[in-house]
Amino acid sequence: MSKKQRMRKREPTQSRGTKNTMVFTASEVFNEMIQANYTPLDQLPEVVSCARKIAQLIGSATIHLMANTKNGDERIVNELSRLIDINPMPNMTRSTWMESCIMTMLLYGHGNAIVVPHTQDGYLQKLEPIPAYRVTFDQISSADYKVRIDGIPYDPADLVHFVFNPDKYYPWKGAGVKVALRDVLQNINQARATEKAFMSSEYKPSLIVKVDSMSEELSTPKGRQTIIDDYLKPAKKGAPWIIPAEQFDVREVKPLSLQDLAINEAVTLDKRMVAALFGVPAYVVGVGEYKKDEWNMFVQTTIMSIAKSITAELTKKLIINPKWYLKFNYWSLLDYDLKSVSDVLLAGSDRGFVNGDEWRDRVNLAPAGLKDYRVLENYIPTDMSGKQKKLVQSEE
């Protein structure tokens, strides 16, 4: 077998245009946004925070190339596994490449991300992520479509198409979260605009001064400024303010606060809704506190769901060996303290499941040549329990 594992022999092929197709163009989507006064998802901090957290976690975990064997599934390390897990694209690391694909799928592509596999002489060379603005879709039927990149149609079988939240009318196309978030994000934007206008308003004085003066004197800005300069400004900064008691009546006015307007409570609820739609913990958008159990559930549900869909698509489109598949390693993303990990591994070492170097590796210690698997003497098969030496001696 050659150094590089053999892949599909064909490059992504351009297909001829089909009749009676519906084309989803970027300009139509942009016009709809303008008409609906829609703010792009990538300009909203809460949405970017949720998508960024998902992209960072999936991008930081490794992807293993696995093989079905008689002794169970085993990991394979070869040029194909290295390309997918370390160097999928020149001038990009796997982490950067994966984060780009996921951010495109969640935000910029509204549920879709397209990757073009490039081959040479039948061998996979790179996986090129395509920016969302270059991609459109031709709808042929509810189950068939073509992908256009820069206006050129391609067969979906020759592309890697990541989908988030399948559309209810066209299951092959992702719908994203833009529709579900529209009202929530509009409320958040309105709350921010209200807060900004409230904080920058110049019509909320803290003092109101009643002046016993002629109406003509107060009728002009110059006359009002004269009174301020003569009576309401101290001689120097920090000096006491002395005014005639008979001519002035000073009252303090406390303006409404954001808490009085219930802005904070409404924004908190909307932020929780954004986090719930993405399936991330609420603390990611600045609401609530970090909880270990909530974090682990987030990794085991949201992260694993998206990661498995990605590895399934990569396996389907890139690997031709029926016994090989790609697996996402999510264990490093879980929040386990060192003592818990050590206790689990030590319990496994007593039964011969873990050796010394495996335990040392998980607690970040260098290998010490402890390769032997040891079993405590009292761990014996159940059918041998009656043949223990101490029982034999007691019977004699």
N, C-alpha and C positions, 0 to 999 in steps of 0.2 A: 504494500500500500504506500502511496506516495506521501510526502511530508504533509501536504495539505489534503484535507478530506474533500472528496469529490462532491460538488454541489450541483444544482440545476445547471444545465448547459446553456440555457437561453437567457439572453438579456431581456429586460422588460420590453415587450413588443408593442408597437403602436398599432391600434386597431382602427379600422375604417369607421367613419361616422355612420350612425344608424338613424333611421327615420322615426318620427313620432316619439322623440325623446324629450324629457324635461331637463333643462340645464339649471343647476343651482349656481348662480354666479355671485362673486363677491360684491359686485356693484349693487345687485338687488338687495342683498342683506344689509349693505351700508345705507341704502336709501330707506329701508324699513327702520333702521336705527334712528336716522335723522327725523323721520316723520313721527316716531314714537318718543322723541326726546330721550333716546336711550344712551346711557353712559357705558362705554366698553368695559367689559369685565376686568381687563388688565389695568384699569385706572381706579379701581376701588380697592383700598387697602385690605379690607376684610377678605375679599375674594382672593386677592393675590397671596395673602398670608396662608389661607387654606390650601390653595394649589401648590404654593411653594413648599409647604411642609410635606405634602404627599410626594412631590417630585424629589425632594432631597432624600427622603427615606428610601424610596425605591431605587434612586440613583446610587445610594451608598451601599446597598446590599449586593452580594455577588450572585451571578447566574451560573449554575452548574450544568454541565453536559452529562447526562446520565444514560446508562445502558441497562436494559433488562438482561440479566444473566440467570443461570441455574441457581446461584447462591444468593439471589436477590439483586436489587438495583445497586449498581456501582458507578462511581464518578469516573469520567473519562477526561484526561488532560491531553489535548493535542492542538494543532493549529486552528481548528475550527472553534474549539472552546476558548482559545486565547483571543481570537478575533471578536467573538461575541461578548466576552466578559471583560476584556482589557482594551482592545484596539478596534472598535467597530468602524471608526472613521478617522482618516489622517487629520492631524492637528486637533483632535478631540479625544479626551479620555472617555471611558465608558460611562463614568458618572455624569459628565457634561452632556454626552450624547443622550443618555436616558432622561435626564432632567429636561432637555430641550423637547424631546418627544412628548413627555407627559404634560409640560406646560402648554405645548401646542394643542394637545388633545383636550385639556381641561379648559383652557382660556381662549387662545387665539383661533383654534379650529372649531370651537364650539362642539366638542365631542368627537373630533376626528383628527388623526395624525397619520400622514403618509410617509413611508420610508421606501426608497428605491434601492434594491440590492444590485450591485454592480459585480459582474463576473468577467473572468478572462480565461479562455480555454476551458470553460466548465468549472472553474474554481471561484469561490466567493472571494472578492477583494475588499469590498467596503459596503457599508449600509448608510446611504445618504438620506438624512432627514430633510423633508421638503417644507419650507415655510408655508403657513396657511394661506397667505395671500396669492400664492401661485397655484392653488388647487381648487378645482370645481368638480362637480359630480353630474353625470348624465344618468337620469333615471329611465331605465328601459322597462322594468316591471317592479313589483314589490320585492322581488328576490334577485333581480339582475340589474347591473349598472356598469358604467364605465367611469374611469377616473381621468380627468384632464389635468395635466401639468403644463402650465404656460400655454394652454389651449390645445395641446396635443393629447388625444385620447390614448389610454393604456388599459390593458386587460387587468382587472383586479387580482387575477391569479399570479401575476408577475410582480405584484407589489405587496408590501407589508402595510396593512391597514389596521391601526389601533382605533377601537371604538369605545366611547364612554357614554353610557345611558342611551341604548338604541332607540331610534325614533319609532313612534307607534305606527306610522304609515310605511316607512321604509326601514325595516330592521337592519339592513346592511349599513345604514348611516347613523352616526352618533347625533344625539340631540343636545348633549351637554346639559347645563343648568340655567341657561340664560332666561328661559321662559319662567321657570319656577322662581327665580330670584328677582324677576322684574319689579314686582310690587314692593318686595322687601328692600331692595336697593334704592328704589325711589324714595321710600320712607327715610332711609339712612341719609341720602343726599339732601332731602328736605330738612332733616334735623340739623345737618351740618350747616346748611345755608341759614337756618334760623339762629343757630348758635353764633355764627360769624356776624350776622347782622346785629344780633343782640349785644355782642361784646364790642363791636365797633361803633355802635350808635352814639351820637353826640347829644341825644335828647333824653338823657337820664341824669340830671344834676342831683347831687347829694344834698344840696341846700337850696331852699327857696327863701328869698329875702323880701319882705314887704317894706316899702319905703314910703314914708310920709312926705310927699313932695308934690309939686305942681304937675299936673298931667302933661303940660307942654314940655316940661323938662324930661319926662320919661318917654315922650312920643318919638324921639329920634335916637339912633344908635349913638350919636355923639354925646347926647345928654345923659344916656344911661352909662356910658363909659366914663363920663366926668364924675358921676356919683361913685362909681367903683374906685376910680383913682383917688378920690378925695377921702372916702370913708372905709371902703372894704378891702383895701390893700394895706398890709402892715408896713411900717417904716423900713424894716429889714426882715430878712428871712428868719423865721423862728420866733419873731417878736409877737407878743399878745395882740389880739385883735380888739381894739377899743372903738366902740360906736356909741352914739347917743341913744339912750334907752327909749326916748319918746319918739324918735324918728324911724327906728328900724325894728322889725319883728322877724327874727330868724328861726326857721323851722327846718329840721332835718327830715329828708325823705328817703326811705329805703326802697329802692326799685326791686322789682321782681327778679328772682334768681332763676337759673336754669332748673333748679330743683323744684321751684314753685310751678314752673311750666311743665314739669314731668318729662322733660326732654331726655334726661339720663335713663329713666326707666324704660322709655320706649326704644331708645337706641340699644339698650342691653338686650331686650327681647328680640330685636331684629338681628343683632349680632349672633345670638344663640341660634336663630333660624338659619342664618348663613352657614354656621358651623355644622348644624344638623344635616343640611342638604348635601354638604360635602362629606359628612361622616367623620369629622375631626373633633377632638375635644374642644370645649368652649374656650379653654384658656389660651388657645392658639390665636383667637381674635380679641384677646384682652378681657375676657369675662371669666370669673371664677378662678380657681386654683388648680395646680397640677395634682393629679391623683394617679398613683402607679397602676391600679387596677383598670382605670379608664383608659390609660395609655396602652396597656397590653391588649385590651379589647379592641382599640383602634387599629393596632398593628395586625391582629388576627382576623379582623373583618374587612375594614376599608382597604388597608394596604395589600392584604393578601388577595382580595377580590380583583383589584386592578392589576396586581403583579401576575396573577395566574392567567388573566386574559391576555396579557402581553406575552408571556412565555408560551402560551398555547398558539398564538398567532405566529410567533417566530418559529416554533416547532413545525407548524403546518406548512409554512411557506419556504423554510430554509433547509430542513433536514429531510433527506430521502430514505435514510435507514429506518425501517419500521420499529426497530428495537431501541432507538435513541430518542431522547426527549430532553427538553430544557426545564430546569427546576430552579425556582427562586428560593434563596436561602434567607429566611426572615428571622432566624434565631438571634442574630446579632442586634436586631432592632428592639427586642423585648427588654423590659426593665427588670433585671434580676440583680440583687445585691450579691457581692462576692461570697458571703457566707452561705447563702442558699445554694449557689452553684457548687461550692466546695462540698457541702454536705451531700448533695445528690451524687456527685462523682465519687466521693468516698464510699457511699453506700453501694455503688456499682462496682467499686474495686474489690470489696469484700466477696462479691459473687463472681468475680472473674470477667465482668463486662467491660472494665476500664483498667488500663495499666497506669503506671506511675507517671510516665511522660504525657499521657493524655490529660491527666489531672493537672500537671504542672503547666501545660499549654493553656488551659482554660483559666487559670489564675495568674497568667502572665509571668510565668517563670521559665527559664531556659531548660531545654531537655537535659536529663541527667543519665541517660542510658537505661532507664527503667522500662524495658519493653516487655517484661514477663507479665502474664495474667495470672494472678494468684487467687486462690479460693480458701476460705477458712475451713478448718478440718471438720467442723460440725455441720457444714452445708453438704448434705448427701441426698441422693434421689430418694423419694418416698418409698419406693419398693425395696430399698436397701436399709431402711430404718431398723428392721429387726435383726440385722447382722452386725450391729455395732459391738465392738469388743467389750465394752462395759456390760452389755446385756448378756453376752455369751458367758462371761466370767460369773455373773450372778446366777445363771442357770446351773453351772457346774457346782 
